[in-house]
Amino acid sequence: MITMKTQITELFGLNIYTEKSVFVGEVEDVILDIEGKKMESLVVGKLNQELVDIKNYKGLKVPFRIIRSIGDIVIIRHLPGAFKSGDFGEAGK
Amino acid sequence: MSRVLARSLSKKKIVTNEGKVIGTLKNLVVDFETGQVVDLVIYPDPSFDTSGYRTEGDRLYIPFEAVKDIKDYIVVDRYLSRK
């Protein structure tokens, strides 16, 4: 278990899942907001191909505010409609 | 426009606002709960006098608050960078 204050390199390579256990990808890098002195978003690599339309692939950023928790993996909020195939959201949304 | 990729900071030189080189960046300490960047973890230059600074083994810690700007170098405020 990673404690609250951690070296940023510990994040690299962690798997990212939504809170509905959908694999999103792997942490490739972190975008920092220098003025705000905080992590702005995670850059996702090894993207789950079923989540995105590869033709429009521009990489994926996960804003820090949708991160639920970080430990051995990263759990983010499940956003229906955020991903190309709507299969992962609630039906009808 | 002060967004920067964390990996791009690796091995960047840290200088004070007076132009003195402190060392090279080793890592960053972050708070996963709040997303706040807390400290710079630095390998100090052998010539740098680390007295008055927070150290742990061969590493030197400077609060991220001291960072003035990051371009080719990481510029830190001399006074804010001490403990």
Backbone of each chain as ProteinMPNN parsed JSONL, in Angstrom:
{"seq_chain_A": "MITMKTQITELFGLNIYTEKSVFVGEVEDVILDIEGKKMESLVVGKLNQELVDIKNYKGLKVPFRIIRSIGDIVIIRHLPGAFKSGDFGEAGK", "coords_chain_A": {"N_chain_A": [[0.846, -1.2, 0.0], [0.559, 2.153, -0.881], [1.621, 5.048, 0.75], [0.285, 8.304, 1.747], [1.928, 10.525, 0.994], [4.105, 10.414, -1.586], [6.741, 9.411, -3.82], [6.756, 10.63, -7.103], [7.44, 8.966, -9.183], [6.582, 6.498, -8.453], [4.104, 6.281, -9.434], [4.253, 5.789, -12.138], [3.502, 3.432, -14.591], [1.516, 2.175, -13.16], [-1.564, 0.376, -13.209], [-4.653, 1.532, -14.557], [-7.944, 1.586, -13.572], [-11.521, 1.848, -13.948], [-14.083, 2.611, -11.518], [-15.884, 0.675, -11.994], [-14.498, -1.556, -12.596], [-13.359, -1.536, -15.173], [-10.722, -1.826, -17.369], [-8.514, 0.756, -18.141], [-5.948, 1.74, -18.877], [-2.414, 2.378, -18.621], [-0.385, 4.245, -16.371], [1.501, 6.643, -17.902], [2.747, 9.07, -17.832], [2.782, 12.156, -15.926], [0.969, 15.119, -15.887], [1.936, 18.222, -14.787], [0.818, 21.079, -13.023], [2.444, 23.908, -12.825], [2.167, 26.48, -11.686], [-0.095, 26.148, -10.093], [0.929, 24.253, -8.484], [0.322, 21.507, -8.505], [-0.745, 18.129, -9.397], [-2.063, 17.818, -12.554], [-3.188, 16.106, -14.53], [-3.241, 12.599, -15.481], [-1.25, 10.942, -17.865], [-2.229, 8.565, -20.125], [-1.08, 5.451, -21.133], [-0.691, 2.412, -23.114], [-3.338, 1.951, -23.812], [-6.611, 0.688, -23.336], [-7.896, -0.89, -26.001], [-10.528, -1.326, -26.629], [-11.893, 0.74, -25.61], [-11.549, 3.086, -26.984], [-11.794, 4.811, -30.119], [-9.568, 3.928, -32.417], [-8.746, 5.269, -34.675], [-9.087, 7.904, -34.191], [-7.234, 8.29, -32.32], [-5.581, 10.075, -29.934], [-4.205, 9.848, -27.725], [-4.762, 9.649, -24.2], [-5.958, 11.58, -21.538], [-6.269, 11.653, -18.084], [-8.03, 13.574, -15.972], [-7.02, 14.877, -12.793], [-9.069, 15.275, -10.973], [-11.007, 13.312, -11.395], [-9.995, 11.084, -10.3], [-10.358, 8.478, -8.06], [-8.959, 6.879, -6.16], [-5.551, 6.071, -5.308], [-3.402, 3.439, -5.2], [-2.187, 0.301, -5.135], [-3.159, 0.091, -7.621], [-4.706, 2.454, -9.9], [-7.742, 3.998, -9.358], [-10.398, 5.313, -11.146], [-13.191, 7.555, -11.639], [-16.156, 6.194, -13.052], [-17.134, 7.127, -16.119], [-19.915, 7.345, -17.891], [-20.252, 7.33, -21.361], [-17.966, 8.753, -21.746], [-16.135, 7.321, -23.06], [-15.608, 5.869, -26.284], [-17.077, 3.511, -27.169], [-20.159, 2.827, -25.941], [-20.669, 0.831, -24.191], [-19.863, 0.578, -21.617], [-21.117, 2.253, -19.94], [-24.091, 3.1, -18.015], [-27.092, 1.613, -19.189], [-28.991, 3.328, -21.633], [-28.063, 5.842, -21.159]], "CA_chain_A": [[0.0, 0.0, 0.0], [1.319, 3.386, -0.979], [1.136, 6.043, 1.706], [-0.268, 9.505, 1.141], [2.969, 11.294, 0.315], [4.866, 9.416, -2.308], [7.506, 9.896, -4.956], [5.89, 10.617, -8.274], [7.803, 7.856, -10.07], [5.818, 5.322, -8.041], [2.864, 6.26, -10.212], [4.478, 5.342, -13.504], [3.304, 2.009, -14.83], [0.36, 1.631, -12.444], [-2.747, 0.148, -14.032], [-5.79, 2.398, -14.247], [-9.258, 0.978, -13.749], [-12.633, 2.654, -13.452], [-14.657, 1.983, -10.324], [-16.652, -0.503, -12.419], [-13.506, -2.574, -12.969], [-12.986, -1.511, -16.582], [-9.324, -1.452, -17.541], [-8.362, 1.936, -19.005], [-4.586, 1.778, -19.413], [-1.309, 2.427, -17.692], [0.124, 5.615, -16.191], [2.725, 6.819, -18.676], [3.361, 10.31, -17.365], [1.884, 13.002, -15.145], [1.051, 16.526, -16.258], [1.956, 19.055, -13.585], [0.485, 22.498, -13.121], [3.531, 24.497, -12.038], [1.665, 27.597, -10.871], [-1.0, 25.601, -9.08], [1.718, 23.317, -7.689], [-0.365, 20.229, -8.317], [-0.863, 17.222, -10.534], [-3.259, 18.185, -13.29], [-3.786, 14.887, -15.055], [-2.377, 11.471, -15.796], [-1.19, 10.578, -19.278], [-2.492, 7.132, -20.158], [-0.504, 4.651, -22.21], [-1.197, 1.037, -23.219], [-4.77, 2.183, -23.722], [-7.553, -0.386, -23.656], [-8.328, -0.611, -27.375], [-11.989, -1.395, -26.746], [-12.485, 1.952, -25.059], [-11.419, 4.255, -27.848], [-11.708, 4.663, -31.564], [-8.135, 4.06, -32.64], [-8.484, 6.214, -35.765], [-9.012, 9.246, -33.606], [-6.386, 8.173, -31.149], [-4.664, 11.176, -29.654], [-3.771, 9.656, -26.355], [-5.838, 9.908, -23.257], [-5.557, 12.222, -20.293], [-7.25, 11.497, -17.015], [-7.894, 14.7, -15.038], [-6.835, 14.416, -11.419], [-10.305, 15.353, -10.176], [-11.856, 12.114, -11.493], [-9.319, 9.962, -9.647], [-10.961, 8.113, -6.775], [-7.881, 6.561, -5.237], [-4.308, 5.56, -5.857], [-2.736, 2.496, -4.296], [-1.471, -0.618, -6.019], [-3.684, 0.484, -8.929], [-5.388, 3.75, -9.857], [-9.175, 3.863, -9.633], [-11.0, 6.581, -11.552], [-14.648, 7.53, -11.73], [-16.663, 5.617, -14.284], [-17.903, 8.168, -16.787], [-20.64, 6.809, -19.032], [-20.21, 8.224, -22.51], [-16.651, 9.359, -21.896], [-15.41, 6.483, -23.992], [-16.278, 5.77, -27.58], [-18.118, 2.503, -27.122], [-20.963, 3.161, -24.767], [-21.007, -0.407, -23.491], [-19.426, 0.547, -20.237], [-21.961, 3.114, -19.12], [-25.406, 2.553, -17.733], [-27.919, 1.554, -20.394], [-29.92, 4.427, -21.815], [-27.464, 7.156, -20.929]], "C_chain_A": [[0.88, 1.248, 0.0], [0.741, 4.399, -0.005], [0.773, 7.335, 0.985], [0.773, 10.305, 0.378], [3.991, 10.344, -0.288], [5.662, 10.073, -3.417], [6.689, 9.656, -6.226], [6.199, 9.44, -9.208], [7.072, 6.564, -9.704], [4.544, 5.163, -8.869], [3.048, 5.612, -11.579], [4.295, 3.831, -13.607], [2.132, 1.402, -14.069], [-0.806, 1.455, -13.412], [-3.888, 1.04, -13.574], [-7.079, 1.641, -14.549], [-10.326, 1.994, -13.355], [-13.214, 1.931, -12.245], [-15.622, 0.855, -10.682], [-15.741, -1.57, -13.017], [-13.215, -2.652, -14.452], [-11.535, -1.026, -16.682], [-9.213, -0.285, -18.515], [-6.979, 1.958, -19.654], [-3.578, 1.852, -18.291], [-0.834, 3.865, -17.553], [1.46, 5.744, -16.917], [3.491, 8.052, -18.176], [2.323, 11.099, -16.571], [2.063, 14.44, -15.622], [0.929, 17.359, -14.987], [1.561, 20.479, -13.93], [1.471, 23.216, -12.204], [3.014, 25.616, -11.135], [0.76, 27.101, -9.742], [-0.313, 24.628, -8.145], [0.99, 21.999, -7.467], [-0.349, 19.374, -9.584], [-2.154, 17.572, -11.262], [-3.95, 16.956, -13.864], [-2.737, 13.806, -15.278], [-2.399, 11.252, -17.295], [-1.274, 9.058, -19.341], [-1.831, 6.499, -21.377], [-1.086, 3.252, -22.173], [-2.722, 1.022, -23.091], [-5.578, 0.947, -24.092], [-8.204, -0.078, -25.005], [-9.842, -0.623, -27.536], [-12.656, -0.111, -26.274], [-12.508, 3.091, -26.062], [-11.41, 3.865, -29.315], [-10.264, 4.956, -31.97], [-7.814, 5.077, -33.748], [-8.365, 7.656, -35.244], [-8.095, 9.282, -32.398], [-5.446, 9.36, -31.009], [-4.066, 11.022, -28.268], [-4.895, 10.046, -25.428], [-5.245, 10.564, -22.018], [-6.668, 11.992, -19.287], [-7.062, 12.653, -16.044], [-7.833, 14.202, -13.601], [-8.146, 14.37, -10.636], [-11.194, 14.116, -10.328], [-11.169, 10.881, -10.894], [-9.961, 9.717, -8.282], [-9.886, 7.769, -5.767], [-6.694, 5.964, -5.972], [-3.669, 4.659, -4.815], [-1.866, 1.59, -5.138], [-1.939, -0.436, -7.456], [-4.293, 1.875, -8.771], [-6.859, 3.505, -10.199], [-9.743, 5.231, -9.981], [-12.52, 6.429, -11.609], [-15.055, 6.927, -13.063], [-17.562, 6.653, -14.943], [-18.619, 7.579, -17.993], [-20.575, 7.807, -20.178], [-18.866, 8.888, -22.718], [-15.827, 8.587, -22.921], [-16.273, 6.198, -25.209], [-17.389, 4.723, -27.578], [-18.879, 2.671, -25.82], [-21.282, 1.963, -23.889], [-20.72, -0.364, -22.0], [-20.266, 1.437, -19.332], [-23.278, 2.432, -18.802], [-26.242, 2.604, -19.014], [-28.826, 2.777, -20.448], [-29.308, 5.795, -21.586], [-26.647, 7.606, -22.143]], "O_chain_A": [[1.82, 1.368, 0.786], [-0.473, 4.59, 0.061], [0.933, 7.447, -0.231], [0.533, 10.719, -0.756], [4.648, 9.578, 0.416], [5.31, 11.15, -3.898], [6.033, 8.627, -6.39], [5.322, 8.975, -9.936], [6.954, 5.652, -10.522], [3.987, 4.071, -8.988], [2.139, 4.975, -12.112], [4.852, 3.062, -12.823], [1.783, 0.244, -14.296], [-1.012, 2.269, -14.312], [-4.074, 1.279, -12.381], [-7.268, 1.124, -15.651], [-10.082, 2.884, -12.54], [-12.878, 0.776, -11.983], [-16.124, 0.159, -9.8], [-16.168, -2.381, -13.839], [-12.859, -3.718, -14.953], [-11.173, 0.028, -16.158], [-9.772, -0.343, -19.61], [-6.865, 2.173, -20.861], [-3.846, 1.444, -17.161], [-0.876, 4.625, -18.521], [2.425, 5.051, -16.596], [4.721, 8.058, -18.113], [1.142, 10.753, -16.549], [3.19, 14.919, -15.745], [-0.027, 17.232, -14.221], [1.92, 21.009, -14.981], [1.361, 23.153, -10.979], [3.378, 25.692, -9.961], [0.838, 27.565, -8.604], [-0.885, 24.219, -7.134], [1.032, 21.438, -6.373], [0.007, 19.83, -10.671], [-3.221, 17.616, -10.65], [-5.158, 16.785, -13.702], [-1.533, 14.057, -15.265], [-3.45, 11.364, -17.927], [-0.496, 8.353, -18.699], [-2.006, 6.96, -22.505], [-1.891, 2.937, -21.296], [-3.304, 0.208, -22.375], [-5.256, 0.249, -25.053], [-8.969, 0.878, -25.13], [-10.381, -0.012, -28.459], [-13.845, 0.101, -26.512], [-13.378, 3.96, -26.005], [-11.064, 2.743, -29.685], [-9.801, 6.093, -31.875], [-6.737, 5.672, -33.753], [-7.641, 8.486, -35.793], [-8.171, 10.185, -31.564], [-4.612, 9.608, -31.88], [-3.493, 11.961, -27.715], [-5.86, 10.694, -25.832], [-4.191, 10.17, -21.52], [-7.851, 12.121, -19.601], [-6.042, 12.717, -15.356], [-8.502, 13.235, -13.235], [-8.319, 13.535, -9.749], [-12.054, 13.88, -9.48], [-11.697, 9.772, -10.971], [-10.087, 10.628, -7.464], [-9.882, 8.29, -4.652], [-6.808, 5.436, -7.078], [-3.427, 5.077, -3.683], [-0.921, 2.046, -5.781], [-1.217, -0.763, -8.398], [-4.385, 2.406, -7.664], [-7.173, 2.878, -11.211], [-9.596, 6.188, -9.221], [-13.052, 5.319, -11.625], [-14.385, 7.123, -14.077], [-18.61, 7.015, -14.409], [-17.987, 7.336, -19.021], [-20.817, 8.998, -19.983], [-18.639, 9.519, -23.75], [-14.935, 9.141, -23.564], [-17.5, 6.279, -25.161], [-18.524, 5.025, -27.948], [-18.297, 2.656, -24.735], [-22.073, 2.066, -22.951], [-21.254, -1.155, -21.223], [-20.145, 1.384, -18.109], [-23.545, 1.323, -19.264], [-26.11, 3.527, -19.818], [-29.363, 3.207, -19.427], [-29.97, 6.811, -21.799], [-26.068, 8.693, -22.129]]}, "seq_chain_B": "MSRVLARSLSKKKIVTNEGKVIGTLKNLVVDFETGQVVDLVIYPDPSFDTSGYRTEGDRLYIPFEAVKDIKDYIVVDRYLSRK", "coords_chain_B": {"N_chain_B": [[0.117, 29.051, -19.175], [1.617, 26.871, -17.876], [2.106, 24.117, -17.895], [3.548, 20.971, -17.472], [5.26, 17.967, -18.358], [5.84, 15.364, -16.104], [7.914, 13.502, -16.454], [9.616, 14.871, -18.143], [10.993, 16.504, -16.504], [12.917, 15.127, -15.243], [16.225, 14.834, -14.193], [16.764, 17.507, -14.595], [18.453, 20.62, -14.012], [18.704, 22.321, -10.909], [18.522, 25.626, -9.994], [19.251, 28.494, -7.946], [17.505, 31.624, -7.44], [19.559, 33.329, -7.45], [21.338, 32.37, -9.176], [22.889, 30.232, -8.474], [23.923, 26.889, -8.769], [22.191, 24.141, -7.489], [21.765, 21.381, -7.73], [20.764, 18.269, -9.329], [17.518, 17.218, -10.424], [15.914, 14.543, -8.867], [13.546, 13.305, -8.148], [10.006, 13.783, -7.445], [8.015, 14.664, -4.666], [4.741, 13.808, -4.051], [1.333, 14.384, -3.041], [-1.032, 12.047, -2.956], [-3.655, 12.198, -2.19], [-4.548, 14.857, -2.35], [-3.407, 15.777, -4.653], [-1.439, 17.59, -4.641], [1.823, 18.895, -5.309], [4.542, 18.325, -3.349], [7.353, 18.301, -2.556], [10.659, 18.823, -4.0], [12.949, 16.367, -4.908], [16.336, 16.152, -4.694], [19.551, 15.54, -6.094], [22.249, 16.819, -4.685], [24.815, 18.996, -5.975], [28.289, 18.177, -5.652], [29.774, 20.36, -4.837], [28.022, 21.94, -3.549], [26.884, 23.576, -0.651], [25.087, 22.077, 1.752], [24.114, 22.806, 4.213], [21.586, 23.945, 6.39], [19.608, 23.157, 4.775], [17.005, 20.745, 4.134], [17.866, 17.453, 4.442], [18.281, 13.992, 3.481], [20.032, 11.278, 3.823], [21.872, 11.055, 0.894], [20.318, 12.78, -0.408], [18.548, 15.833, -1.115], [15.949, 17.881, 0.044], [13.597, 20.144, -1.238], [11.0, 22.403, -0.697], [8.186, 22.467, -2.891], [6.985, 24.834, -3.078], [8.945, 26.743, -3.219], [9.615, 26.89, -5.837], [10.105, 28.93, -8.6], [10.032, 29.116, -11.391], [9.893, 26.883, -14.236], [11.775, 26.048, -16.861], [14.242, 25.61, -18.979], [15.808, 25.215, -16.845], [15.224, 24.547, -13.365], [14.106, 26.975, -11.378], [14.583, 28.099, -8.145], [13.514, 29.802, -5.179], [15.869, 31.266, -3.049], [15.507, 31.713, -0.295], [13.045, 30.575, 0.359], [13.599, 27.952, -0.151], [14.966, 26.821, 1.888], [14.71, 25.035, 5.037]], "CA_chain_B": [[0.733, 27.888, -19.845], [2.726, 26.304, -17.123], [1.897, 22.682, -17.752], [4.781, 20.285, -17.825], [5.236, 16.526, -18.117], [6.72, 15.036, -14.989], [9.12, 12.81, -16.93], [10.524, 15.816, -18.792], [11.741, 17.22, -15.466], [13.944, 14.251, -14.723], [17.63, 15.24, -14.387], [16.916, 18.946, -14.816], [19.263, 21.284, -12.998], [18.016, 23.251, -10.023], [19.345, 26.793, -9.664], [18.567, 29.491, -7.119], [17.258, 32.886, -8.139], [20.834, 34.056, -7.514], [22.172, 31.756, -10.203], [23.739, 29.166, -7.948], [23.423, 25.538, -9.052], [22.039, 23.305, -6.299], [21.969, 19.981, -8.107], [19.863, 17.778, -10.368], [16.272, 16.67, -9.893], [15.852, 13.086, -8.814], [12.162, 12.87, -8.055], [9.093, 14.733, -6.823], [7.119, 14.073, -3.672], [3.384, 14.289, -4.282], [0.286, 13.912, -2.143], [-2.033, 11.419, -3.828], [-5.008, 12.557, -1.754], [-4.921, 16.202, -2.793], [-2.796, 16.074, -5.934], [-0.44, 18.627, -4.434], [3.247, 18.554, -5.392], [5.015, 18.765, -2.039], [8.797, 18.559, -2.492], [11.606, 18.38, -5.019], [14.017, 15.518, -4.373], [17.481, 16.614, -5.485], [20.93, 15.119, -5.852], [23.002, 18.072, -4.667], [26.162, 19.028, -6.541], [29.289, 17.998, -4.581], [30.284, 21.656, -4.389], [26.971, 22.723, -2.912], [26.823, 23.499, 0.812], [23.697, 21.717, 2.037], [23.706, 23.162, 5.571], [20.389, 24.787, 6.388], [18.599, 22.526, 3.929], [16.486, 19.466, 4.597], [18.522, 16.368, 3.707], [18.026, 12.626, 3.927], [21.076, 10.539, 3.12], [22.556, 11.894, -0.096], [19.334, 13.591, -1.13], [18.173, 17.115, -0.527], [14.539, 18.162, -0.222], [13.22, 21.55, -1.29], [9.548, 22.485, -0.894], [7.816, 22.894, -4.246], [6.593, 26.241, -2.911], [10.083, 27.601, -3.539], [9.826, 26.918, -7.291], [9.661, 30.165, -9.242], [9.661, 28.758, -12.76], [10.558, 25.718, -14.809], [11.929, 26.037, -18.321], [15.409, 24.748, -19.162], [16.26, 24.951, -15.482], [14.22, 24.754, -12.325], [14.589, 28.095, -10.561], [13.954, 28.122, -6.822], [13.825, 30.951, -4.321], [16.914, 30.881, -2.098], [15.032, 31.737, 1.087], [11.943, 29.623, 0.548], [14.032, 26.577, -0.359], [15.493, 26.268, 3.135], [13.635, 24.54, 5.892]], "C_chain_B": [[1.905, 27.365, -19.036], [2.433, 24.847, -16.818], [3.168, 21.971, -18.203], [4.647, 18.792, -17.514], [6.27, 16.166, -17.055], [8.016, 14.381, -15.473], [10.122, 13.765, -17.568], [11.38, 16.568, -17.775], [12.928, 16.422, -14.959], [15.336, 14.734, -15.161], [17.789, 16.711, -14.764], [17.736, 19.556, -13.681], [18.406, 22.264, -12.19], [18.969, 24.409, -9.739], [18.546, 27.74, -8.774], [18.341, 30.738, -7.962], [18.514, 33.757, -8.182], [21.793, 33.424, -8.513], [23.085, 30.66, -9.706], [23.104, 27.804, -8.231], [23.358, 24.74, -7.762], [22.319, 21.844, -6.642], [21.028, 19.575, -9.215], [18.649, 17.112, -9.738], [16.274, 15.151, -9.983], [14.399, 12.622, -8.873], [11.316, 14.007, -7.493], [8.281, 13.993, -5.778], [5.739, 14.678, -3.883], [2.442, 13.694, -3.237], [-0.84, 13.365, -3.006], [-3.46, 11.792, -3.439], [-5.444, 13.885, -2.386], [-4.38, 16.536, -4.175], [-1.699, 17.119, -5.853], [0.986, 18.094, -4.641], [3.918, 19.158, -4.173], [6.491, 19.19, -2.076], [9.498, 18.192, -3.795], [12.619, 17.486, -4.311], [15.228, 15.704, -5.281], [18.754, 15.866, -5.088], [21.776, 16.372, -5.853], [24.365, 17.918, -5.35], [27.172, 18.871, -5.404], [29.774, 19.33, -4.019], [29.248, 22.443, -3.592], [26.929, 22.487, -1.405], [25.372, 23.274, 1.23], [23.25, 22.134, 3.437], [22.546, 24.159, 5.517], [19.282, 24.212, 5.542], [18.177, 21.195, 4.536], [17.143, 18.355, 3.781], [18.143, 15.024, 4.298], [18.996, 11.76, 3.147], [21.774, 11.478, 2.148], [21.57, 12.783, -0.846], [18.939, 14.838, -0.352], [16.724, 17.409, -0.929], [14.294, 19.67, -0.22], [11.71, 21.612, -1.51], [9.206, 23.035, -2.283], [7.373, 24.354, -4.245], [7.687, 27.197, -3.349], [10.288, 27.744, -5.043], [9.255, 28.199, -7.881], [9.223, 29.877, -10.673], [10.439, 27.535, -13.224], [10.583, 25.878, -16.316], [13.075, 25.073, -18.61], [16.007, 24.351, -17.821], [15.059, 25.072, -14.55], [14.768, 25.837, -11.402], [13.828, 28.109, -9.245], [14.389, 29.362, -6.047], [14.787, 30.502, -3.225], [16.38, 30.794, -0.667], [13.956, 30.698, 1.338], [12.42, 28.176, 0.46], [14.659, 25.966, 0.895], [14.357, 25.862, 4.028], [13.19, 25.601, 6.89]], "O_chain_B": [[3.052, 27.418, -19.478], [2.497, 24.398, -15.674], [3.779, 22.345, -19.204], [4.005, 18.404, -16.537], [7.418, 16.608, -17.105], [9.093, 14.677, -14.955], [11.328, 13.515, -17.545], [12.374, 17.196, -18.139], [13.832, 16.967, -14.326], [15.578, 15.003, -16.337], [18.863, 17.113, -15.213], [17.715, 19.075, -12.548], [17.517, 22.932, -12.719], [20.096, 24.193, -9.294], [17.317, 27.782, -8.841], [18.905, 30.89, -9.045], [18.543, 34.787, -8.855], [22.922, 33.886, -8.678], [23.965, 30.204, -10.437], [21.92, 27.587, -7.973], [24.339, 24.663, -7.022], [23.034, 21.158, -5.913], [20.541, 20.423, -9.963], [18.737, 16.52, -8.663], [16.587, 14.562, -11.018], [14.072, 11.66, -9.568], [11.836, 15.057, -7.115], [7.903, 12.838, -5.974], [5.579, 15.898, -3.893], [2.716, 12.654, -2.64], [-1.521, 14.117, -3.703], [-4.371, 11.713, -4.263], [-6.561, 14.013, -2.887], [-4.848, 17.484, -4.805], [-1.102, 17.49, -6.864], [1.315, 16.99, -4.206], [3.871, 20.372, -3.977], [6.832, 20.303, -1.675], [9.014, 17.377, -4.58], [13.092, 17.823, -3.226], [15.16, 15.447, -6.483], [18.997, 15.597, -3.912], [22.01, 16.948, -6.915], [24.982, 16.853, -5.305], [26.943, 19.377, -4.305], [30.143, 19.412, -2.847], [29.559, 23.491, -3.026], [26.936, 21.346, -0.943], [24.531, 24.16, 1.084], [22.116, 21.848, 3.821], [22.535, 25.086, 4.707], [18.151, 24.698, 5.568], [18.894, 20.602, 5.342], [16.996, 18.316, 2.56], [17.739, 14.926, 5.457], [18.811, 11.53, 1.952], [22.214, 12.563, 2.527], [21.941, 13.459, -1.805], [18.99, 14.886, 0.877], [16.329, 17.213, -2.078], [14.731, 20.38, 0.687], [11.19, 20.95, -2.408], [9.86, 23.952, -2.779], [7.387, 25.022, -5.28], [7.413, 28.312, -3.791], [11.042, 28.609, -5.488], [8.081, 28.516, -7.693], [8.169, 30.338, -11.112], [11.492, 27.199, -12.682], [9.541, 25.847, -16.971], [12.908, 23.858, -18.501], [16.626, 23.296, -17.682], [14.021, 25.626, -14.912], [15.776, 25.634, -10.725], [12.597, 28.127, -9.223], [15.483, 29.89, -6.242], [14.559, 29.493, -2.558], [16.763, 29.898, 0.085], [13.94, 30.029, 2.372], [11.736, 27.269, 0.935], [14.862, 24.754, 0.968], [13.209, 26.263, 3.838], [12.289, 25.355, 7.692]]}, "name": "protein", "num_of_chains": 2, "seq": "MITMKTQITELFGLNIYTEKSVFVGEVEDVILDIEGKKMESLVVGKLNQELVDIKNYKGLKVPFRIIRSIGDIVIIRHLPGAFKSGDFGEAGKMSRVLARSLSKKKIVTNEGKVIGTLKNLVVDFETGQVVDLVIYPDPSFDTSGYRTEGDRLYIPFEAVKDIKDYIVVDRYLSRK"}
